[in-house]
Amino acid sequence: MERTYETVVNPPSTLKGKLSYIGPGIVVAATGVGAGDLIMASIAGVNYGLMLLWAVFVGAIIKFILSEGIGRMYLATGKTFLQSWHSLGWVATSYFWGYAILFGIIYGAAAPTVCGMVLAALFPGTPVWLGAIISSVAGFILVWFGRYNLLERIMMGFVGLMFITVVGSAIIILASANDVTYQVIPSVPKGSFTTILGLIGGVGGSITLACYGYWLQAKGWKGKSWIATMKVDNGVAYTVTGIFAVAIMIIAAELLFGTGTTINGNQGLLGLADAYGKRFGNIARWVLLVGFYGAVFTSVLGPWHGISYLFADFVRIVRNKGKENNELNQPISEKDPAYRTYLTWMTFPPMLLLLFNEPVAVVFIYGILGAIFMPALSLGLLYLLNSKQIDSVYRNRKANNLFLVLIILLFVYLGGSELLDMLL
């Protein structure tokens, strides 16, 4: 019988079997790899060669720890992320609601805009706003009419595309490496601290980390027996994320390290593709841009799907006044009115921001919420994963707690720096 994602089956016991079930981790990791990750990896490669490769791996490990904790919490308790989070109080739950609302309107314009820029580079003469709208509507249609199994297959396809194009380009460029030399030994070169923090804080992570449990639920994984499979799924996912970021760094280092070229913002990312095209031809440039588009479009499709789950879960928690009942034990349907309301919110109102400047007040408030999101998530997980909600055997170990404390300190620094930049 063909396995379906809606059918709950016994978890595999062998590594080969676990690998055959991977999927939700790929979805969350691919969702988190967006333009910001590409830009930070490019900046690191251009300015420091390969000296900061270690920071990419540290960033991937951090996201693995957070995602693993979220997945373990869902499988060990049977509660969705927001249901567990609600035990921290209505203030904590409302924070996610407020963040999701602002995230939808700002990110709903920003992510498709980067897609539009890549499409404009792929097809000269295409207006950026048109490419952005096409990408946003494509995500809307796929999520509205599709289900999780379709999302997973599309994300797997894009990850394969990214590997063939971007990782393949890195391999080609290494095979034809010029005389540029740079240090590979891990180090902290002078003036690199901000770049290091950006690499560590930006390797595939945002509010979409909170969606991991919902994708596990949609996949049909339920119960403690799936935790071992979830860890393999998550490990493979962030290994892929790390390799992708390393490939971008290699391309930037080989092409532009030591040339005095600077990369800033999304236009700088397109400049990297132009430099690649000058060395290997226009077809090679086009192939690399296709890989870039795959990376940024997954960062449209994933949030359109996953955060709609989060919003729908918030609505039903409010409707049930936070009390457990049969409705809260049921998976969220993609046909849920609240799910489709948020999907619509994230798609169409942000299109106005493609025509006008982003409202300063909204961006400012969103920036404040974003600056405190990761430490708030880490702090909440530190409490929840040590609480009596979870059987003692599945609670955090000392190493997990130590890592979470270090993550909190790191993101408090990152968030504090961002807040200071906005206030000064």
C-alpha positions in Angstrom: 0.0 0.0 0.0 1.3 3.4 -0.9 2.2 5.5 2.2 0.2 8.7 2.6 0.9 11.6 4.8 -2.5 11.5 6.5 -2.0 7.9 7.7 -0.3 7.4 11.1 2.1 4.5 10.7 4.6 2.9 13.0 7.9 4.7 13.1 10.9 3.1 11.4 13.5 1.5 13.5 16.6 1.6 11.2 18.6 4.6 10.0 17.7 3.7 6.4 14.0 3.7 7.4 14.3 7.0 9.2 16.0 8.6 6.2 13.2 7.5 4.0 10.7 9.5 6.1 12.6 12.8 6.3 10.5 15.8 5.2 9.3 18.2 7.9 12.9 19.2 8.8 13.7 19.9 5.1 10.6 22.1 5.0 11.5 24.2 8.1 15.2 24.4 7.1 14.5 25.4 3.5 11.9 27.9 4.7 14.5 29.6 6.9 17.1 29.9 4.2 16.2 33.2 2.5 17.9 36.3 1.1 19.4 37.3 4.4 21.3 34.0 4.7 22.6 34.3 1.1 23.7 37.9 1.7 25.5 37.2 5.0 27.3 34.1 3.5 28.3 36.2 0.5 29.6 39.1 2.6 31.6 36.6 4.7 33.1 35.1 1.6 34.0 38.4 0.0 35.5 40.0 3.0 37.1 37.0 4.8 37.5 34.2 2.4 36.7 30.9 4.2 37.8 31.9 7.7 34.3 32.1 8.9 33.1 28.7 7.8 32.9 27.7 11.4 30.2 30.4 12.1 27.9 28.7 9.5 28.1 25.4 11.3 27.5 27.0 14.7 24.4 28.7 13.3 23.1 25.4 11.9 23.7 23.7 15.2 21.8 26.5 17.0 18.8 26.1 14.7 19.0 22.3 15.1 18.8 22.6 18.9 15.8 24.9 18.7 13.9 22.9 16.1 14.7 19.6 17.9 13.3 21.1 21.1 10.1 22.2 19.4 9.7 18.8 17.7 10.4 16.9 20.9 8.0 19.0 22.9 5.2 18.3 20.4 5.8 14.5 20.1 6.3 14.1 23.9 3.2 16.0 24.9 0.9 15.7 21.9 0.3 19.5 22.1 1.0 21.9 19.4 3.6 24.5 19.9 1.2 27.3 20.7 -0.8 25.1 23.1 2.3 24.4 25.1 3.4 28.0 24.8 0.0 29.1 26.2 0.9 27.6 29.6 3.2 30.6 29.9 0.1 32.8 30.0 -2.0 34.9 27.6 0.7 37.6 27.4 3.1 35.1 25.9 0.5 33.7 23.5 -0.6 37.2 22.4 3.0 38.0 21.6 3.0 35.4 18.9 -0.3 36.7 17.6 1.0 40.3 17.4 4.3 39.1 15.9 2.4 37.0 13.3 0.2 40.0 12.3 3.1 42.3 11.7 5.3 39.6 10.2 2.5 38.9 7.6 2.3 42.5 6.4 6.0 43.3 6.3 7.5 39.9 5.3 4.6 39.4 2.9 6.1 42.3 0.9 9.8 41.8 1.6 10.2 38.1 0.6 8.3 38.3 -2.7 10.2 41.5 -3.5 13.5 39.6 -3.4 11.9 36.9 -5.6 10.9 39.7 -8.0 14.5 41.0 -8.1 15.8 37.6 -9.0 13.1 37.2 -11.7 14.0 40.6 -13.1 17.6 39.5 -13.4 16.6 36.2 -15.0 14.3 37.9 -17.4 15.5 41.4 -18.2 12.7 43.9 -18.6 10.4 42.2 -16.0 9.4 44.8 -13.4 10.4 43.8 -9.9 6.9 44.5 -8.6 5.4 42.1 -11.2 7.8 39.3 -10.3 7.0 39.9 -6.6 3.2 39.7 -7.2 3.6 36.6 -9.3 5.7 34.9 -6.6 3.3 35.9 -3.9 0.2 34.7 -5.8 2.0 31.5 -6.7 2.6 30.8 -3.0 -1.0 31.7 -2.2 -2.4 29.3 -4.8 -0.1 26.4 -3.9 -1.0 26.7 -0.2 -4.7 27.4 -0.7 -5.4 24.4 -2.9 -2.5 22.2 -1.8 -1.9 20.2 1.4 1.2 19.4 3.4 2.2 16.5 1.2 2.3 18.8 -1.8 4.3 21.4 0.1 6.9 18.8 1.2 7.3 17.6 -2.4 7.7 21.1 -3.7 10.2 22.0 -1.0 12.2 18.8 -1.6 12.2 19.7 -5.3 13.5 23.2 -4.6 16.2 21.9 -2.2 17.3 19.5 -5.0 17.3 22.4 -7.4 19.4 24.6 -5.0 21.9 21.8 -4.6 22.3 21.2 -8.4 22.6 24.9 -9.1 24.3 26.5 -6.1 26.3 23.7 -4.7 27.1 22.6 -8.2 28.4 26.1 -9.0 30.6 26.0 -5.9 32.1 22.7 -7.1 32.7 24.1 -10.6 34.3 27.2 -9.2 36.6 25.2 -6.9 37.6 22.9 -9.8 38.7 26.0 -11.7 40.1 27.9 -8.7 42.5 30.7 -9.5 45.6 31.8 -7.5 43.6 33.5 -4.8 44.7 32.2 -1.4 42.9 32.5 1.9 43.0 31.0 5.3 40.5 28.2 6.1 41.5 27.6 9.7 38.7 28.9 12.0 39.5 32.3 13.3 38.0 35.7 14.3 39.6 38.3 12.0 39.6 41.9 13.0 36.3 43.7 12.2 34.4 40.4 11.6 32.3 40.3 14.7 29.2 41.7 13.2 29.4 39.4 10.2 30.0 36.4 12.6 26.9 37.3 14.6 24.9 37.6 11.3 26.0 34.2 10.1 25.3 32.5 13.4 21.9 34.3 13.8 20.8 34.0 10.3 21.4 30.4 9.2 17.8 29.4 8.6 15.8 30.7 11.5 12.8 32.9 12.3 9.2 32.5 13.5 9.0 29.6 11.1 11.0 27.5 13.6 7.8 27.4 15.7 6.0 25.8 12.7 8.1 22.6 12.9 5.6 20.8 15.2 2.7 21.7 12.9 4.5 20.1 10.0 5.3 17.0 12.0 1.6 16.8 12.9 0.6 17.3 9.2 3.0 14.6 8.2 1.2 12.1 10.5 3.9 11.7 13.2 2.3 11.4 16.6 3.7 10.2 19.9 7.0 9.7 21.6 8.0 6.8 19.4 8.7 9.3 16.5 11.3 11.3 18.5 14.2 9.3 17.1 13.0 9.8 13.5 12.4 13.5 14.2 16.0 13.9 15.3 17.3 12.3 12.1 14.9 14.4 10.0 16.1 17.6 11.8 19.8 16.7 11.6 19.7 16.0 7.8 17.8 19.3 7.3 20.3 21.5 9.0 23.2 19.7 7.5 21.7 20.6 4.1 21.3 24.2 5.3 24.9 24.4 6.4 26.2 22.9 3.1 24.2 25.4 1.1 25.5 28.4 3.1 29.1 27.0 2.7 28.6 26.8 -1.1 27.5 30.5 -1.2 30.6 31.5 0.8 32.9 29.5 -1.5 31.5 31.2 -4.6 31.8 34.6 -3.1 35.3 33.9 -1.8 36.6 32.5 -5.1 35.1 35.3 -7.2 35.5 38.4 -5.2 37.8 37.9 -2.2 40.6 40.4 -2.3 39.1 42.4 -5.2 37.8 45.3 -3.1 34.3 44.5 -4.1 31.6 45.0 -1.5 28.2 43.2 -1.2 25.4 45.1 0.4 21.7 44.2 0.3 19.8 42.2 -2.3 21.4 44.0 -5.2 24.8 42.8 -4.0 23.5 39.2 -4.2 22.6 39.8 -7.9 26.1 41.3 -8.3 27.6 38.0 -7.2 25.7 36.2 -9.9 26.9 38.8 -12.5 30.5 38.1 -11.4 29.9 34.4 -11.8 28.5 35.0 -15.2 31.6 37.0 -16.3 33.8 34.0 -15.5 31.7 31.2 -16.8 29.2 32.7 -19.2 25.6 33.9 -19.3 24.2 30.4 -19.0 26.1 29.7 -15.8 24.9 33.1 -14.4 21.3 32.1 -15.3 21.7 28.7 -13.6 23.0 30.3 -10.4 20.1 32.8 -10.4 17.7 29.9 -10.7 19.2 28.5 -7.6 18.9 31.8 -5.8 15.2 32.0 -6.8 14.7 28.5 -5.4 16.2 29.6 -2.1 14.0 32.8 -1.8 10.8 31.2 -3.1 11.0 28.5 -0.4 11.1 31.4 2.0 7.8 32.6 0.6 6.0 29.2 0.4 7.0 28.0 3.8 5.7 30.9 5.9 2.6 31.2 3.8 1.8 27.6 4.9 3.3 27.3 8.3 2.4 30.6 10.0 -1.2 30.2 8.8 -1.2 27.0 11.0 0.1 29.1 13.9 -2.5 31.8 13.4 -5.3 29.2 13.1 -4.1 27.6 16.3 -4.2 30.9 18.1 -7.8 31.5 17.0 -9.0 28.2 18.3 -7.2 28.6 21.6 -9.0 31.9 22.0 -12.3 30.4 20.9 -11.9 27.6 23.5 -10.5 30.1 26.1 -7.4 28.0 26.4 -9.2 25.0 27.8 -8.3 21.6 26.5 -11.1 19.8 24.5 -11.5 17.6 21.5 -11.0 20.4 19.0 -7.6 21.2 20.3 -6.6 17.6 19.9 -7.4 17.6 16.2 -4.9 18.6 13.5 -5.5 22.0 11.9 -7.1 21.8 8.5 -5.8 23.9 5.6 -9.5 24.6 5.0 -9.9 26.3 8.4 -11.4 29.8 7.9 -8.7 31.3 10.2 -6.0 29.5 8.3 -7.2 30.9 5.0 -7.8 34.3 6.5 -4.1 34.6 7.5 -3.0 33.2 4.1 -5.0 36.0 2.5 -3.6 38.6 4.9 0.0 37.6 4.1 -0.6 37.7 0.3 -2.7 40.7 -0.7 -2.5 43.6 1.7 1.4 43.6 1.5 1.1 44.2 -2.2 0.3 47.8 -1.4 3.8 48.1 0.1 5.2 47.2 -3.3 3.8 50.4 -4.6 4.4 52.7 -1.6 7.2 53.1 1.0 6.8 50.8 4.0 5.1 52.7 6.9 7.9 53.7 9.3 5.8 53.0 12.4 4.9 49.4 11.4 8.4 48.6 10.4 9.7 50.0 13.7 7.3 47.9 15.8 8.0 44.9 13.7 11.7 45.4 14.2 11.3 45.6 18.0 9.2 42.3 18.0 11.7 40.6 15.7 14.7 41.7 17.8 13.3 39.9 20.9 11.7 36.9 19.1 14.6 34.4 19.2 15.6 35.0 22.8 12.0 34.9 23.8 11.6 31.6 22.0 14.8 30.2 23.5 13.8 31.3 27.0 10.3 29.8 26.6 11.8 26.5 25.4 14.2 26.5 28.3 11.3 26.6 30.7 8.9 24.3 28.9 11.5 21.6 28.1 12.3 21.3 31.8 8.7 21.5 33.0 6.4 18.7 34.3 4.4 19.0 31.1 7.0 16.6 29.6 7.8 13.1 31.0 11.2 13.3 32.7 12.9 11.0 30.2 12.1 13.5 27.4 13.1 16.6 29.3 16.2 18.6 28.5 19.6 17.3 29.6 22.3 19.5 31.0 23.9 19.9 27.6 20.6 21.0 26.1 20.1 23.6 28.8 23.6 24.9 28.5 23.2 25.4 24.8 19.9 27.1 25.3 21.4 29.5 27.8 24.2 30.3 25.4 21.7 30.8 22.6 19.7 33.2 24.8 22.8 35.3 25.6 23.8 35.4 21.9 20.4 36.5 20.7 20.0 39.0 23.5 23.1 40.6 22.2 21.9 40.5 18.6 18.5 41.8 19.6 20.0 44.5 21.7 22.3 45.6 18.9 19.3 45.8 16.5 17.2 47.8 18.9 20.1 50.3 19.5 20.5 50.7 15.8 16.8 51.5 15.4 16.7 53.9 18.4 20.0 55.8 17.8 
